[in-house]
Amino acid sequence: MQYFGLPAGMRMLFRRSFQRNLTDVLGMDRRAAANVAGRAKPRYREIIGGLPRFEKGDRFVVNIVNCALFASFCLEMGERPSLDRMTDYYRESMTTAAMKWFCRRSGRRKFTRSDIASMQRTAAMKAADRNRYSWNMDLLPYADGSGYEARFTKCGICTLMGELGLAAYIPAMCRLDYTMSALGGADAFVREYTLASGGPYCDCGYKK
C-alpha cells in the first residue's frame, strides 16, 4: 500500500490527538510524548508499506489504516501500558470532533435502504479471501425487523496486530464499536463474541 493518499490523510487527521493523549490519558510528559510521536511516523510508513493494495470498494481499508496508526504509537511507547489504559487512550484519540461529526452523519443513515445495500455489497465481496488484512462478513437481518447483525469471520486487525506482537491490545480497538454506535445515536450496539477473545466470530449487532 502506498503511504500517500488515505494513509497520509488519516495520519494528519489523528496524529495530534494520538500525541496529546500520550500525556492526557497515559501520563507521559510532553517531551516524552513528542519523542514517541516522532518515532511513530516512520514506523507508520513502514507498516503501511508492508500492506497490500486493497481492492476498489473495500470499505475496510480505513480500519486497517487506523490500526496501523495505533500500532505505530504502541510500538514506540517502550513500557507497554495495561489494556484498560490503552482502551481509554485509543477511544480518546479516535473520538475527535471530526470523528464525532462522522458518527452523527452515519447515524442518520443507519437502517436506510442505502445502508443495507452497502452492507450487502460488503458481505458479498469476501475481500479477506484474497487479502488477509481485510475482513469477511455476513449480513444477518433480525427476524423482528429491529436491525441487523454484521458477523465477521475474518479480521484484518487481528492479522496485523498479531504479526506486530500487539495482539493483547486488539480488544482496545474492538471496544470502539460501542463508542461509535453511541455517538451515532441511531442504534444500540450488542455483541457476544469476538475473534480476538477466541470466539467463533465477531458479532456486531445494531438494534434500532
Backbone torsions as a table, in degrees:
resi	resn	phi	psi	omega
1	MET	NA	138.7	177.7
2	GLN	-80.2	143.7	-179.7
3	TYR	-68.8	-37.3	-176.1
4	PHE	-69.3	157.3	-177.1
5	GLY	92.6	-131.8	-175.7
6	LEU	-57.1	-48.9	-178.8
7	PRO	-58.9	-42.9	178.7
8	ALA	-65.6	-40.5	179.9
9	GLY	-64.8	-41.4	-179.8
10	MET	-67.2	-36.8	177.6
11	ARG	-65.0	-41.9	178.2
12	MET	-62.1	-36.4	-177.5
13	LEU	-70.1	-36.1	-171.2
14	PHE	-114.6	-8.2	-171.6
15	ARG	-61.1	-37.4	-178.6
16	ARG	-68.4	-39.2	179.6
17	SER	-70.0	-36.8	177.0
18	PHE	-65.3	-38.0	178.1
19	GLN	-72.7	-45.8	-177.9
20	ARG	-59.3	-39.1	-176.5
21	ASN	-79.0	-10.0	167.6
22	LEU	-60.6	-34.7	177.8
23	THR	-87.7	-51.5	-172.8
24	ASP	-67.8	-34.0	-176.2
25	VAL	-105.2	-45.1	-174.8
26	LEU	-93.3	-9.3	172.7
27	GLY	81.6	15.0	176.4
28	MET	-70.7	151.6	171.8
29	ASP	-75.5	163.5	-171.3
30	ARG	-63.8	-35.6	-179.6
31	ARG	-66.9	-45.2	178.7
32	ALA	-62.8	-40.3	179.4
33	ALA	-63.4	-40.5	178.9
34	ALA	-64.6	-38.0	178.7
35	ASN	-65.9	-42.1	177.9
36	VAL	-62.4	-45.9	-178.9
37	ALA	-63.3	-38.2	178.8
38	GLY	-64.3	-41.2	179.0
39	ARG	-73.8	-27.4	-178.1
40	ALA	-68.6	-28.7	-176.8
41	LYS	-61.3	-54.8	178.4
42	PRO	-66.5	-30.0	177.3
43	ARG	-64.2	-42.1	178.3
44	TYR	-61.3	-45.7	179.0
45	ARG	-62.1	-37.3	178.6
46	GLU	-64.2	-44.6	179.7
47	ILE	-63.6	-46.8	-180.0
48	ILE	-59.7	-42.2	-178.6
49	GLY	-64.9	-19.8	178.8
50	GLY	-91.0	-0.6	-178.9
51	LEU	-95.1	147.9	177.2
52	PRO	-74.9	162.5	174.2
53	ARG	-69.9	133.0	179.3
54	PHE	-82.6	149.9	179.1
55	GLU	-66.6	151.8	175.0
56	LYS	-61.3	131.9	-179.9
57	GLY	90.8	-2.1	177.9
58	ASP	-80.8	102.4	-175.3
59	ARG	-66.7	-16.4	-173.9
60	PHE	-83.4	-0.4	175.7
61	VAL	-60.1	-33.6	178.4
62	VAL	-63.9	-40.5	-179.6
63	ASN	-62.9	-42.4	-177.5
64	ILE	-72.5	-32.3	176.7
65	VAL	-66.3	-43.6	176.3
66	ASN	-62.8	-38.1	177.2
67	CYS	-61.6	-43.8	179.4
68	ALA	-62.1	-37.9	178.9
69	LEU	-66.2	-47.8	177.3
70	PHE	-59.0	-45.2	-178.9
71	ALA	-62.2	-37.8	-178.6
72	SER	-63.0	-37.1	176.8
73	PHE	-72.8	-41.7	178.9
74	CYS	-56.7	-43.9	-174.7
75	LEU	-68.9	-20.4	-177.0
76	GLU	-103.6	8.2	-176.2
77	MET	-80.8	-16.1	-174.5
78	GLY	80.0	-111.7	177.1
79	GLU	-68.1	127.2	-174.9
80	ARG	-84.1	127.1	176.1
81	PRO	-68.3	169.6	178.2
82	SER	-68.9	163.3	178.1
83	LEU	-60.3	-41.8	-179.3
84	ASP	-60.3	-43.4	-179.4
85	ARG	-68.8	-36.8	179.2
86	MET	-72.6	-28.2	173.8
87	THR	-64.0	-44.6	176.6
88	ASP	-64.0	-42.4	-179.0
89	TYR	-61.1	-46.6	-178.3
90	TYR	-67.1	-42.1	179.3
91	ARG	-60.1	-49.5	-176.9
92	GLU	-68.2	-32.6	-179.9
93	SER	-73.0	-31.2	-177.3
94	MET	-87.1	-27.3	-175.0
95	THR	-90.2	63.2	174.2
96	THR	-76.6	173.2	177.9
97	ALA	-58.7	-40.4	-179.8
98	ALA	-65.1	-39.8	180.0
99	MET	-68.6	-38.7	177.9
100	LYS	-62.7	-40.4	176.7
101	TRP	-62.6	-44.4	179.7
102	PHE	-60.4	-43.1	-179.9
103	CYS	-64.5	-42.0	177.7
104	ARG	-62.9	-41.3	179.3
105	ARG	-64.2	-43.5	178.8
106	SER	-65.2	-36.1	-180.0
107	GLY	-61.7	-35.5	179.6
108	ARG	-67.1	-22.9	-178.9
109	ARG	-97.7	-4.8	-175.9
110	LYS	-61.1	137.2	177.1
111	PHE	71.1	9.0	174.2
112	THR	-78.2	168.6	178.1
113	ARG	-60.0	-39.6	-179.5
114	SER	-67.0	-36.1	177.4
115	ASP	-63.8	-47.9	-179.6
116	ILE	-63.8	-42.1	-179.9
117	ALA	-63.1	-39.2	178.3
118	SER	-64.2	-42.1	178.1
119	MET	-65.6	-36.9	178.2
120	GLN	-64.6	-40.9	178.2
121	ARG	-64.8	-40.2	178.8
122	THR	-64.2	-42.7	179.5
123	ALA	-62.4	-40.3	-178.1
124	ALA	-70.6	-24.3	-173.9
125	MET	-68.5	-39.6	-179.4
126	LYS	47.0	53.2	-173.3
127	ALA	-64.2	-29.4	-178.0
128	ALA	-68.9	-12.9	173.7
129	ASP	-66.0	-23.3	-178.1
130	ARG	-116.6	-15.9	-177.5
131	ASN	-140.1	106.7	-174.1
132	ARG	-68.5	-7.4	176.4
133	TYR	-96.4	7.3	176.1
134	SER	-105.6	-162.8	-173.2
135	TRP	-128.7	151.2	166.2
136	ASN	-117.1	136.7	-179.8
137	MET	-144.4	157.7	170.7
138	ASP	-119.2	143.1	178.1
139	LEU	-101.3	121.5	-175.8
140	LEU	-123.8	95.8	177.9
141	PRO	-63.7	143.9	175.7
142	TYR	-73.8	138.0	-175.8
143	ALA	-60.3	-29.2	-177.9
144	ASP	-87.4	4.6	178.3
145	GLY	76.4	13.4	-175.3
146	SER	-86.0	3.1	-179.2
147	GLY	146.5	-149.7	-179.3
148	TYR	-156.0	164.2	174.7
149	GLU	-115.6	131.4	168.9
150	ALA	-98.4	112.4	-175.1
151	ARG	-105.7	115.1	-175.0
152	PHE	-99.2	129.2	179.1
153	THR	-108.3	-14.7	173.3
154	LYS	-137.7	141.1	-172.3
155	CYS	-136.0	119.0	179.5
156	GLY	-65.4	-32.2	177.9
157	ILE	-64.2	-42.2	177.7
158	CYS	-60.3	-40.6	179.9
159	THR	-65.1	-53.1	-175.4
160	LEU	-66.9	-47.4	-179.0
161	MET	-63.8	-35.7	176.8
162	GLY	-64.0	-43.2	179.6
163	GLU	-64.8	-31.1	-178.4
164	LEU	-87.8	1.7	-179.4
165	GLY	75.8	24.1	-175.6
166	LEU	-118.1	23.6	-176.3
167	ALA	-57.3	-30.3	-178.5
168	ALA	-63.0	-20.2	-177.6
169	TYR	-99.1	1.3	178.4
170	ILE	-58.4	-42.4	179.1
171	PRO	-58.0	-26.2	177.0
172	ALA	-63.3	-35.9	179.0
173	MET	-77.9	-38.7	178.0
174	CYS	-58.1	-37.5	-175.2
175	ARG	-65.0	-23.0	-179.4
176	LEU	-64.4	-21.9	178.0
177	ASP	-57.5	-39.3	179.4
178	TYR	-66.2	-42.9	-178.6
179	THR	-63.6	-46.1	-178.5
180	MET	-65.5	-37.1	176.7
181	SER	-63.1	-44.9	179.4
182	ALA	-62.8	-39.0	178.7
183	LEU	-67.5	-31.1	178.6
184	GLY	-69.3	-33.5	173.9
185	GLY	75.3	6.9	-175.7
186	ALA	-108.5	-11.7	-174.3
187	ASP	-149.1	163.1	170.7
188	ALA	-105.4	125.3	-177.8
189	PHE	-87.1	131.1	-179.9
190	VAL	-130.0	144.8	-178.2
191	ARG	-153.5	143.2	175.7
192	GLU	-115.7	-38.7	-174.4
193	TYR	-127.1	154.7	165.9
194	THR	-136.6	148.8	175.1
195	LEU	-63.7	-34.8	-177.7
196	ALA	-63.3	-29.6	-179.1
197	SER	-96.5	11.8	177.9
198	GLY	91.9	9.5	179.8
199	GLY	-72.8	166.7	-179.4
200	PRO	-73.3	-17.8	179.5
201	TYR	-169.7	173.3	171.3
202	CYS	-103.6	118.1	176.9
203	ASP	-101.6	117.5	177.3
204	CYS	-109.0	100.5	-175.9
205	GLY	-99.6	131.8	179.9
206	TYR	-120.5	108.2	-178.6
207	LYS	-107.0	134.9	-180.0
208	LYS	-60.9	NA	NA
